[in-house]
C-alpha cells in the first residue's frame, strides 16, 4: 500500500479494512502531505537516540532565528487501548498552524512514533508515551534534533510554539536551552509534575499563551492555574479567544494571532561604572628622622 494514494482512496480502503493500523497511518501521513506541501515545508527524517523523528521544514535565511512548532500528543488513548495505532494525530493542529506561518525559517517537529517508527525493531512506542512522554530520553532527542537544525541551517535561536501538551514540552526545552528566544502555546496543557522543578526559570522566559473559551479539554481555568503557579512575571502574556475550542477556531486566525507580541522581559542594566585611574604613590621622607 503506497503512501501516495489519494485521500479519498485511502478513506475508502480504510473503511473496508477497519482496525488495520497501517491503513490509519497512511491516511494520517497523506493528511500531513496535503498540509505541508502547499506551505513548501519539506519532510526530513531525523535519527536521534532510539527515534526516527519526522520534521517538516522551510528554511530560507541562514544566520537567522527559526519558528519551531512541536506536535501535540495525537491519539495516545488509542495506543493504550490495543497497541494498534501510533500517536500520529488524525488532525495535526500544530502542523496546520505552522502552515499558516509566513516566517522565513520554519519547522514542525513531530514527537516519537508520529509519522515514523523506532530505530530498533524490538522497541515499543508505548515506552515513550503515557507517563513517559516527558521522559528525559524524549527531551534529549528533541534537544538533539534542534541542535542538528542549528548546525544544518545556521539558526541563531528558536521561537517555540507548542499545541496541546506540547506546551509542557516547549516549556521544558526553553528552561534547558540558552537559544530559545520565546515560547507560544495554543490550547496548552501544562503538566504540574513535569514543570514543578523549572517554574522559577520558566517565569523568566518570554511567553504568550492562547486559550479558547469553548475548550473543554484544556479550559481557560487550566491556564489560569498555571499562571498562578508561575507567579507574577513581566515575561508572560495571554490571549483569550471566546469562540475557539481545543481543535477548532485556531488555524484561520493564526496569522493574526501571531501578531500578538511576546513580552520583552525586563533585565536590569548593569550600572555604567567609570574606573578612576589610580595615581602613582608619592613618597616623602619621615619627619623627624635624620639621614645618616
C-alpha positions in Angstrom: 0.0 0.0 0.0 1.7 3.2 -1.1 1.8 6.3 0.9 0.8 8.4 -2.1 -2.7 7.1 -2.6 -5.3 9.8 -2.9 -7.1 10.8 0.4 -10.4 9.6 -1.0 -8.9 6.2 -2.0 -7.3 5.7 1.4 -10.5 6.6 3.2 -12.4 4.0 1.2 -9.7 1.4 1.7 -9.6 2.0 5.5 -13.4 1.7 5.6 -13.0 -1.8 4.1 -10.2 -2.8 6.4 -11.3 -1.4 9.7 -8.8 -1.8 12.5 -5.6 -2.0 10.4 -3.0 0.3 11.9 -1.0 0.7 8.7 -4.1 2.0 6.9 -4.7 4.6 9.5 -1.0 5.6 9.4 -1.1 6.0 5.6 -4.2 8.2 5.9 -2.5 10.4 8.6 0.6 10.7 6.5 -1.4 11.7 3.5 -3.1 14.4 5.6 0.4 15.7 6.6 1.5 16.0 3.0 -1.6 17.9 2.0 -0.9 20.4 4.7 2.8 20.8 4.4 3.3 20.7 0.6 1.4 23.9 -0.2 3.4 25.7 2.5 6.7 24.5 0.9 7.6 22.6 4.1 9.9 19.7 3.1 9.8 16.4 5.1 13.1 15.3 6.6 13.7 12.2 8.9 16.0 12.9 11.9 17.7 9.9 13.6 18.3 10.8 17.3 18.5 8.4 20.2 16.1 5.5 19.7 13.9 7.5 17.4 13.5 8.5 13.8 11.7 11.8 14.3 9.9 13.4 11.4 10.4 17.1 10.6 8.7 19.4 8.0 11.0 22.4 7.3 11.1 25.5 5.2 14.5 27.3 5.8 15.4 30.3 3.7 17.7 32.6 5.7 20.9 31.4 7.2 22.1 33.1 10.3 18.6 34.0 11.5 16.1 32.7 14.1 13.5 30.0 13.3 9.9 29.4 14.4 9.7 25.8 15.6 6.4 24.1 16.2 6.2 21.0 18.4 3.5 18.5 17.8 0.7 17.7 20.3 0.1 14.2 21.6 -2.1 12.9 18.8 -4.1 9.9 19.9 -2.4 8.4 22.9 -5.6 6.8 24.1 -5.5 4.6 21.0 -2.0 3.3 21.8 -3.1 2.0 25.2 -6.4 0.6 24.0 -4.8 -2.2 22.0 -1.4 -1.1 20.5 -2.9 -0.9 17.1 -2.4 2.8 16.4 0.5 5.2 16.8 0.2 8.6 18.4 0.2 10.3 15.0 -2.5 12.9 15.1 -5.5 12.5 12.8 -6.0 16.3 12.9 -2.4 17.7 13.2 -3.4 21.2 14.5 0.2 22.1 15.2 1.2 21.4 11.6 -1.9 23.3 10.4 -0.7 26.3 12.5 2.8 26.0 11.1 1.5 26.0 7.5 -0.1 29.4 8.1 3.2 30.9 9.5 5.0 33.2 6.9 8.4 33.1 8.7 11.4 32.7 6.5 12.7 29.9 8.8 10.1 27.5 9.9 9.9 23.9 11.1 7.4 21.4 12.6 8.9 18.6 14.7 6.8 15.5 15.3 7.1 13.6 18.6 8.3 10.0 18.9 6.4 7.4 16.7 4.4 10.1 14.9 4.7 9.5 11.1 7.7 7.2 11.8 8.7 4.4 14.0 11.6 3.5 16.2 15.1 2.6 15.1 15.1 -0.7 16.9 12.5 -3.2 15.7 12.0 -4.7 19.2 11.4 -1.3 20.8 7.9 -0.3 21.7 6.2 3.1 21.1 4.3 2.7 24.4 7.6 3.2 26.2 7.6 6.9 25.2 4.0 7.9 25.8 1.7 8.0 28.8 3.7 8.6 31.9 6.9 8.7 29.8 6.0 11.3 27.3 8.2 13.9 29.1 10.9 11.4 29.9 14.5 12.7 29.8 15.2 10.4 26.8 12.4 12.0 24.8 13.5 15.6 25.7 17.1 14.7 24.9 16.1 13.5 21.4 14.2 16.7 20.8 17.2 18.8 22.0 19.5 16.8 19.7 17.1 17.4 16.8 17.2 21.2 17.5 21.0 21.1 17.7 21.1 19.5 14.3 18.8 22.1 12.8 21.1 24.8 14.2 24.1 23.3 12.6 22.4 22.4 9.3 20.8 25.9 8.7 23.0 28.2 10.9 20.0 29.0 13.1 20.7 31.6 15.7 17.8 30.9 18.0 14.3 29.4 18.3 10.8 30.7 18.8 9.0 27.7 20.1 5.3 27.1 19.5 3.5 24.2 21.3 0.0 22.9 20.8 -1.9 20.9 23.4 0.6 19.0 25.7 3.5 20.3 23.6 3.0 23.4 25.8 4.8 21.4 28.5 7.4 20.2 26.0 8.3 23.8 24.8 8.4 25.0 28.4 10.9 22.3 29.4 13.0 22.9 26.3 13.0 26.7 27.0 14.4 26.2 30.5 17.0 23.7 29.3 18.5 25.8 26.4 20.0 29.2 26.1 18.9 29.7 22.4 15.1 29.7 23.0 14.0 33.3 22.3 10.3 33.0 23.0 7.6 30.4 23.5 3.9 30.4 22.5 1.3 27.9 23.4 -2.1 27.1 21.9 -4.8 25.3 23.8 -1.9 24.3 26.0 -1.8 21.6 28.6 0.8 22.3 31.4 1.8 19.2 33.4 2.3 20.2 37.0 4.6 17.3 37.9 6.9 17.8 34.9 7.1 21.6 35.2 7.4 21.9 39.0 11.2 21.8 39.1 11.6 24.5 36.4 8.9 27.0 37.3 11.3 29.6 38.7 13.4 29.6 35.5 10.3 29.4 33.3 9.0 32.7 34.7 11.9 34.5 33.1 11.2 33.1 29.6 9.3 35.5 27.2 6.0 33.7 26.5 2.5 34.2 25.1 -0.4 31.7 25.7 -3.6 31.4 23.7 -6.7 29.7 25.2 -10.2 29.1 23.8 -13.5 29.8 25.5 -15.1 26.6 24.1 -12.1 24.4 25.0 -13.3 21.6 27.3 -10.0 19.6 27.3 -7.7 22.4 28.4 -10.2 25.1 29.5 -9.2 28.7 30.4 -9.2 27.7 34.1 -6.3 25.4 33.4 -4.2 28.2 32.0 -5.1 30.4 35.0 -4.0 27.8 37.4 -0.7 27.5 35.5 -0.2 31.3 35.6 -1.0 31.4 39.3 1.7 28.9 40.0 4.1 30.7 37.7 3.7 33.8 39.7 3.9 37.5 38.7 6.2 38.0 35.7 6.8 40.7 33.2 7.7 38.0 30.7 4.2 36.5 30.4 1.1 37.4 28.4 -2.0 35.5 27.3 -4.9 35.9 24.8 -8.4 34.6 25.2 -10.4 33.6 22.1 -14.0 33.1 23.0 -15.1 31.1 20.0 -12.1 28.7 19.9 -12.4 25.1 21.1 -9.5 22.7 21.6 -9.0 22.0 17.9 -11.3 24.4 16.1 -11.0 28.1 15.7 -7.2 28.5 15.7 -5.9 27.8 12.2 -7.6 30.6 10.2 -6.9 33.1 13.0 -3.3 32.1 13.4 -1.6 34.7 11.1 -3.4 37.5 13.0 -2.7 35.9 16.4 1.0 35.7 15.6 1.0 39.5 15.5 0.3 39.5 19.3 3.8 40.2 20.5 5.6 38.2 23.1 6.6 40.4 26.1 10.1 41.6 26.4 11.4 40.7 29.8 12.8 43.5 31.9 16.5 42.9 32.5 18.1 45.4 34.8 21.0 47.1 33.1 24.4 47.0 34.8 25.4 50.4 36.1 27.8 52.3 34.0 30.9 52.5 36.2 33.8 54.7 35.2 37.0 53.5 36.6 39.2 56.1 38.2 42.9 55.9 37.4 44.9 55.4 40.5 47.8 57.9 40.6 51.3 56.8 41.3 52.1 56.9 45.1 54.0 59.9 46.4 56.9 59.1 48.7 58.2 61.6 51.2 60.8 61.2 54.0 59.5 60.7 57.5 59.6 63.9 59.6 62.0 63.9 62.5 64.2 61.1 61.1 67.7 62.3 60.1 69.6 60.9 57.2 72.7 59.1 58.2 
